[in-house]
Amino acid sequence: MVQLFLGGYLAHLYTEPSKDFIISQEILPFNVLRSMHTQLAILWVAVGWLVGGLLIAPWVANKDHKYPWLVDVLWSALLVVAVGSMIGLYMGATGQMRETWFWLGNEGRELINLARVWDIGLVIGLVFWFLLIISLIRKSATNNPIVSTIIWSAFAIATLYMAGMMPVHKIIPNYTVDDYYRWWVIHLWVELTFELFAAGVIAFFTVSLGLISHKTAVRVMFFELFLISLSGTLGVGHHYFWQGLDEYWIAIGGIFSALEPLPLALMIIEAMKNQREKLYAGEEFHFGIPFMWIAGSAIMNWIGAGFFGMVINTPTISYYSHGTYLIMPHGHIALLGAFGYISLAFLYMTSCANALANNYVWNEKLSKIGFWVLTIGALLYAIPTYIVGIHQSEVAMESGYFFARMRDTVEGLKGWLWVRTLPDGMMILGGLIVFYDLAQKTFFAKKTN
């Protein structure tokens, strides 16, 4: 919710950058809020995934966590990292940590701004979580390749994040080298390890809910892993041109970057067909809401990462539109849909399992409203940002990239910038509904009669 409200606040500053919105920009500067907005996205998605791992491990191993209090330790540590890093991002960027900015404040490297202490804390938390999970998974009676994919990709998420922490005691002084490894985290981290995790989770859920056979899911998942390993590694290449490498990297990176989500979308379509057949046959399906978020993740992944990713990554468009509004639908829908929806699916899965175990009331009406308000808002967000981005790209082609990035270029389309308040408002409303719904279902649910 904090991330959503910051996003809505930033939308107003994008539209009227020289004016304040509710609070003075001297107190809440644009660039500081932007770094907090992007970092919070990673933090809440990561926490949701940790929830999922802690749920899946005993499910697979058929054993409970031996020391459940360690989960509380992990949660407390994550809260310290989250709150500490947000305070550091603000104070470091506003000049209040001039002696300790690198360790506790704001590194100033776009999209991976966390200071080094919080970087280290996040990695320790992820590794600690991995040890909690693996201690149970290794006791499982069967060697399940789907679960292995989930667990080891989660470990890879922690280790690949370290690429942006070299060397530990300072930022690499050579900007090109530092930017190369920065993109390892920003894009290779997302396109490789995040996508591996998503593939394993979607396969696990669809099999566990009886919507796809284990054999089919494993085959599709291995095909997806092949594509991800190939396209994730080569896909990050569409950034290399901007670091001074040859232009063919725009073509190689753009093509492979958009291939990943297709198998997942095909698998989820098959699962949706099977779910409908179960419902028509009168069978009970308790986990309809978690599955709705999983299905939404696969489809939004294909739209945001696949279709919108291919749109901006085709060589000519990438050349003219890099860094314009044209990339915003891709970034928002891909991150929220592909990974945020999986996080929400985990939260709903945990809440639903808790309701079944304790005989709590489980009403799906509000859950569905929250899903559709958030989803429609995210998709509508693409319309005004694409219109502005297309205009910027036209200016870049005719007059040069410098002019495309000038404020005067978008000033004439301010009406479309204001149109963003509609989808932004829908996303905030959808988030509020989901927040209330999850809190009510998890902590304040009543027993069934």
N, C-alpha and C positions, 0 to 999 in steps of 0.2 A: 504494500500500500504506500509506503514511503517512496518507493521508486516510481510508482504511478503518479503520485502527486507532484514529485519533482519533474517528471516528464511533462505534465500539463503546465507547470510553471515555466519550464523552458520554452514551451511552444509559444507562450505570450512574449517572451524575450526575443525569440527568433523573429516574431512579427513586428515588435516595436523595440528594437535593441537599444535605442537611446532613451527609453522611458522606464520607469519603475513599474512593477506590478505588485501591489499590496505592500511589499517590503522593498526598501531601497536596495539598489544593486551595490551600494557601498557595503551593505551587510551581507547580502547574498549575491556575489558576483556570478555572472553567467558561466564562465569557464570552470569555476569551482563546483557549481551545481551540476554541470555536465559530467565532470569526472565522478562525482558521487552517484549520479544517475546510472552510469555505465557499470561502476563497480558493484553497486547494490544488485544489479541484474545478475551478475555472476554469483554473488553471495547467496541470494535467496534460492536460486536454482540449485546451487551446490548443496545447500542444507536440505532441500527437498529430496535430492538424490541420496543423501546420507540416510534419510528416513527410509527410503525404499530399500536400500541395502540391508538396514537393520531389520526390516520386515521380511525380506526374501531369505536371508540366511537361515533363521530357524524354520522357516517354511520348507526349505529344501532339505536341511539336515534332520528335520523332525525332532529337534532338540531346542530347548530354550537357552537364552544367553546365560552363561554360568555366573557372570558378575554383572547383573543388570545396572548396578549403580555406576558402572563405567560409562553407560550411555549418558547419564546426567553430567558426568565429568566432561564428556565430549561436547555436550550442549552448552555447558558453562564456558568452555574454552572458545567455542565458536562465537558466543555472545561477546566475549572480551575482544576477539579479533574484529568482529563486525563493528561494534561501537567504537573501539579504539582506532580502527582504520578510518572511519567516517570523521571522527574528531581530527585525526591527523591530516586527512585530505584537506579539510577546511583550513586548519591553522597553518599547515605547511604552505598552502598556496596563497594565503593572505599575509605571509611574512611574519608570522608569530613564532616560527620555529627556525630561525635563521641558522642556528648552530646544529640543530638535530633533524633538519628536514628530511635528509636521506634515510635515517633510521626510523623516525617516528612520524614524519609529516607526509609530504607529497613529492614523489620522485619527478613529476612533471613529464613523464613519458606517456603520450596519449594512449588511453584505453588500458594501460597497466600502470596506474599511478600509485598503487599501494607502496608505502614505505617498507624498507627491508625487514624490519621486525615483524610487521603484519604479514608480509610474504612468507617468512619463515614459520610464523604461527599457523598460517593456513595450510602449508605443506605438512607440518607436524600433525595437525588435526586430521588431514586426509589419510596420512599414513597410519595414524592411531585407529581411525575408522576401519581401514583395510585390515589391520591386525584383529580387530574385533570380529569382522566378518569371516576372515579366513580361518579363525580358530573354530568356527562352527562348520563352515563349508567342508573343511578337510575331513570331517567326521561323517559326511554324507555317504550313503551306501552305494550310490552310483556316480559315475563320472559324467556329468551333464555338460556338454559343450556350450549350451546356451548360458548356463550360470557361470561357467568359466569365463565366457566372453564378458559378462557383466562385471565380474570381480577384477579380472586383469586389466580391462579397459579403465576401470576406476583407479587402479594403481597407476596406470599410464597417465591418467589425468594429473595426478600429483607429480609424477616425475617429469613430464613434459613441461609443466608450469615452471620448473627450475631453469628452463632455457632462457627465461627472461630475468634470471637472478645471477647471471655470470658477468664479472666476478662478484662474489658475495659482498665485498666491502665497498664497491663503487660502481658507477655506470661506465660501461665501455667508452673510452674517450673518442674512438672513431665512430662518427655518427652512422655511417653506412653499415658497418659491422653490427652496431647496436640495433639499428632498425631491422636488419635481417633477422636477428634472433627475437626481436620484439614481435615480428610477424609470425614467427614460429609459435608463439603463445597465442596471439590474437586470432590467427586463422588456422594454422596447422593443429593447434590444440583443439579448436572447435571442429574443424573438418575431419580430423582423424579420431582422436580419443573420445570426444563428445559423441560423434556419430557412431562409433563402435559401441559405446554404452547404450545409446538409443536403440540400435539394432538388437542388442541382446535383450533389453527390457521389453520391447514390443514383441519379440519372439516368445519370451518367457510368459508374458501376460496372455497372449492369444492361445498358447498351449494350455496354461494353467486353468483358463476359463473355459476350456473345451471347445474353442472356436476353430482351431486348426490342429492337424495332427502334428506330433512331435517331429516326425520324419520330414514333413513338408516345411515346417518352420526352420529346422536345421539347414536344409538345402538352401532355402531362400536367404537365411542369415549368412551362410558361408559365401554365397554369391555376393551379398551386400558387403561382407568383410573384404572380399577381393577388390570390389569397386572402391571401397573406402580407402584401403591401403594404397591403391594406385592413384585414385583421384585426390585423396587428401594430400599426399606427398607432392604430386605434380600440380594440384589445384592452387596451392599457395603461390605458385609461380607467377600468377597474374599481378602480383605486387612487385616482382623483381625488376621490371622495367623502370619503375619509379625510383629504384635504388641505383640505377645506372647500368643494368645488365641489358642483354640484347632484346630487341623487340619481339622475337619469336616467343618469348615467355608469356606475352599477353595472350597469344593464341592458345598455347599449350595449357596455361593455367585456366583460362576462361572455359575451354571445352571440358576439361576433366573436373573442374570445380562443381559443375552442375549435374554430373552423372549420379551422384551418390543416392539421392532420395528415392529414385524410381522403384527399386525392388521393394522397399518398405511400403510405398503407396500401393503397389500391387498386392502385397501380402495382407494389408489391412482391408482392402476392398473384398478379398476373399473371406476374411474374418467377419466383416459386416454382413455379407450374404448369409454366412452360417448362423450369425446371431439372429437374423430375421427368421430363419427357418426354425430355430429353437423357440422363439416367441410365438410363431404361428402354430407350432405343435403343442403349445400350452405348457412348455417346460419353464420352471423358475430360473431366473437369471439374476442373482443377487448383486452382481458387480457391474450393473449397467452404466452407472455414472463414471467409475474409474475407466471402464472401457471407452466411454464417450471421449474422455480426455486423451486416451491413448490413440484412438482413431483420429481425433482432431490433430494430435501431434504429427502423425504420419502424413496427413493431408496438408497441413500447414507447412510442414517440412518441404513437401514437394512444391507448394506454391512459393514459399518464401525463399528457400535455399535453391530449389531446382529452377522453377520458371523465372522468378524475379532475379535469381542469381545469374541465369543464362542471359537474361536481357541486358544486364549491366556488364557482363564479362565477355561478351562478344568483342573481338579485338578493336573494331572501329569505335564502338560506343565507349568502351573502357578508356580508350585514348582521349576522347573528348569530354567524357563526363566524370572522370575520376574525381572524387571529393565533392560532387555536387549533390543536390537534393535527390537526384535519381537513385542514389544508393540507399536512401533512408527506408523505403519499403522493404528492401531486401534485408537490411540489418534488423529491423524491428520484428517483422513477421517471422523471419528465420529463427532468431534467438527466442522469442516468446513462444512461437508455435512448435518448433522442433524440440526445444529443451525445457522451456517453462511449462508447457502442457504436460510433459512427462513428470515434472516435479509435482504439479497439482494432482496428477493421476495417483502418484505415490501417497500424497496426503489423503485423498479420498479413499484409496484402497485401505490404508491404515485405519481411517475412521470407520469405514464400512465393516472391516473385520472386527473392530472393537464393538460396534453395534450388534453384530451377529452373536459375538461371544457373550455379551451382557444383556441380550434381549431388549435392546433399545429401539425406540421408534426410528424408522428410516424413511423419510419422505423425499422424493426426488424432484418435486416440482420446482422449488427454488434453485436447486442445483442446476437444472437444465436452463433456467432463465439466466443465471449467472454465466454459464458457458456461452450461450448464444449472444448475449449482450457484449461480452468481452471479444468474442470471435468476430462478430460483425463489425464492431468498432475497429479492430485491428485491420480487417480487410478494407474498410472504408478509408482508413488512414492512408492507404496507398494512392488514392485518387488525387487529392490536392498536392501531395509531395511529388508525384509523377509529373503532373502538369508543370509545376515549377521547375523540376529537374530537366524536363524536355526543353523548356525555354532556355535554361542555362547551357545545355548541350548545343543548342542551335547557335547561341552567342559565341560559344567556344569555337565552333566550326567556322563561323564567319569572321570573327574579330580576334580570336585568340583566348587561351585558357585564363589569362590574367583578368580579362573583362568578365568572364563567366563567374568569377569568384567575387566580383565587386558587389557591394550592397545595392548600388543603383540598378543592377540587372534584375534583382528580385523585387525591388520596390514597386514596380508597376504591376506586380501580381500579388499585392498585399491582400487583396480580397480572397484569393485562394489560400493564403496563409491563415486568414481568419476562419476559413471554412474548416480548418483542422480542429477547431474547438469542438465540433460535433463528434468526430470519431474519438478525439482525446477524452471528451466527456463520457462517451459510451464506455471506453476502456476503464476509466476510473470508476464509473458506476458498476460495471461488470466485476471489477476487482473487489469493490465494497460488498457486493452480493456474495461473491465466493468467500471472502473473508468471514462475513457474518455466518454464512451457511456452514462452513467448516468448524467455526468456533462453537456454534450451537449444536451441531451433530456430535462433536467430539467431547465437549465439556459440560453441556447443559441439556443433553437428551433425556427424555423421559422413558421409563420402562413401558413396554407394551402390556396391555391388560390381559 
